[in-house]
């Protein structure tokens, strides 16, 4: 299994993954990163929050981009150099999120690729947007 090299990547190339965010995902993510904010884990506290229910960690949704970049586009061997994210809407438990990366710029002399990153919910609403910078595998 190998990722795409710079020569194999074109502006406009894209890849996606989808995930329904479950209780198990949120609890496991909280345990891994140590963010036990009640809005993620406590039904009563979350219902009394501005969100009116439990929400996923924003970075759990953002991590879907890492999955795509490391396994699909460019894929195995890719080095993730940077990510800018904006969290636009909450992601609730049982929301199905589709994350997509799209190549927007290629910097050949530095072996870099800039990609738009967008995550949408099951209603087609953007929940997380940003830009990723990666170094694809050389061979």
Beta strands, then each sheet from edge to edge (+ up, - down):
strand 1: 14-20
strand 2: 79-87
strand 3: 96-107
strand 4: 112-120
strand 5: 126-135
sheet 1: 1+ 3- 4+ 5- 2+
end
